[in-house]
Structure formats: structure tokens, C-alpha cells
Amino acid sequence: MPRYLIERTVPGANTLTAEELRDIATKSNAIVAGLGEPYTWEHTYVAGDKLFCVHEASGPDVIRLHAERGGFPVDSITEISSMIGPKTGAAA
């Protein structure tokens, strides 16, 4: 299933408390469970006023549906074509 990077602007995201982040995660989990199709929220990075989420989904439309049902903003949805890291350079 394709993986996507979702950018969301949430003013003050980096000041959200652990409880506020837990509430967001709980809401997202409930929406994922109710979508009725394969969908995986892998993780989210909180940085400044942004949330950068990695989700597996059949396409951008279902990601937008997840966002709409949860009241989550969506600035952009980009399909992830590959991933590299330090070990990528060591494999020779």
C-alpha cells in the first residue's frame, strides 16, 4: 500500500501537552478504525507549527476523508517514493 507524507499546520503544535497529543492520537485512531478500508497511521513528527504524518492508504482521497472526519488540517499530501538513511550509504 502506498505511503504518504502529510503536512499539517497547527499553530503552537510544539507547545501541545502530552495530554493534548494523546487526545489527538485517540481521535485519529478512532477515525482510522471507522474508515472501513485498510489504513495505517505510522507516526507523526511535531516540529514548530507543523505536524508531519506518515500514513499508509490507498490514496489521497481517503487521507482527506480521515482529515475531514477528524477536523485535522491538510496542507499537502505527498506520496513517499523511497526512503534512505545512514545505512543506505554503507550498503555497497
C-alpha positions as CSV (number, residue, x, y, z in Angstrom):
1,M,0.0,0.0,0.0
2,P,1.4,3.5,-0.8
3,R,2.9,5.6,2.0
4,Y,2.2,9.3,2.2
5,L,3.8,12.3,4.0
6,I,1.0,14.6,5.2
7,E,1.9,18.2,6.2
8,R,-0.5,19.9,8.6
9,T,-0.2,23.4,10.0
10,V,-1.2,23.6,13.7
11,P,-0.2,26.9,15.3
12,G,1.6,26.1,18.5
13,A,1.9,22.4,17.8
14,N,5.3,22.3,19.5
15,T,3.6,23.5,22.7
16,L,0.9,20.9,22.9
17,T,0.9,19.0,26.1
18,A,1.2,15.2,26.3
19,E,-2.5,15.0,27.1
20,E,-3.4,17.1,24.1
21,L,-1.2,15.0,21.8
22,R,-2.8,11.8,23.3
23,D,-6.3,13.3,22.6
24,I,-5.4,13.9,19.0
25,A,-3.9,10.4,18.7
26,T,-7.0,8.8,20.3
27,K,-9.3,10.7,17.9
28,S,-7.2,9.7,14.8
29,N,-7.2,6.1,15.9
30,A,-10.9,6.1,16.2
31,I,-11.3,7.6,12.7
32,V,-8.9,5.1,11.2
33,A,-10.9,2.2,12.8
34,G,-14.1,3.6,11.3
35,L,-12.9,4.1,7.7
36,G,-13.8,0.7,6.6
37,E,-10.7,0.2,4.5
38,P,-7.0,-0.6,5.0
39,Y,-5.3,2.5,6.5
40,T,-2.3,2.8,8.8
41,W,-1.1,5.8,10.7
42,E,2.6,5.1,11.2
43,H,3.8,8.1,13.1
44,T,3.8,11.9,13.3
45,Y,6.6,14.4,13.8
46,V,5.8,17.5,15.7
47,A,8.0,20.4,14.7
48,G,7.2,24.1,15.3
49,D,3.8,24.9,14.0
50,K,3.7,21.7,11.9
51,L,2.7,18.1,12.1
52,F,4.3,15.8,9.6
53,C,2.4,12.5,9.5
54,V,3.3,9.3,7.7
55,H,0.3,7.2,6.7
56,E,-0.3,4.2,4.5
57,A,-3.5,4.5,2.5
58,S,-5.0,3.5,-0.9
59,G,-4.7,7.2,-2.0
60,P,-5.0,10.9,-1.1
61,D,-8.9,10.8,-1.1
62,V,-9.0,8.5,1.9
63,I,-6.4,10.6,3.7
64,R,-8.6,13.7,3.1
65,L,-11.6,11.7,4.4
66,H,-9.6,10.9,7.6
67,A,-8.7,14.6,8.0
68,E,-12.2,15.8,7.4
69,R,-13.8,13.4,9.9
70,G,-11.2,14.3,12.5
71,G,-11.1,18.0,11.8
72,F,-7.4,17.8,11.0
73,P,-5.9,20.4,8.6
74,V,-4.1,19.2,5.5
75,D,-1.6,21.4,3.7
76,S,-0.2,18.8,1.5
77,I,-0.2,15.1,0.7
78,T,2.9,13.6,-1.0
79,E,3.4,10.0,-1.9
80,I,6.7,8.6,-0.5
81,S,8.7,7.1,-3.3
82,S,11.6,5.7,-1.3
83,M,13.4,6.2,2.0
84,I,17.1,6.5,2.7
85,G,19.2,6.8,5.8
86,P,22.8,6.3,7.1
87,K,22.8,2.6,6.3
88,T,21.9,3.3,2.7
89,G,25.4,4.8,2.2
90,A,27.0,1.9,3.9
91,A,25.5,-0.8,1.7
92,A,27.9,-1.5,-1.1
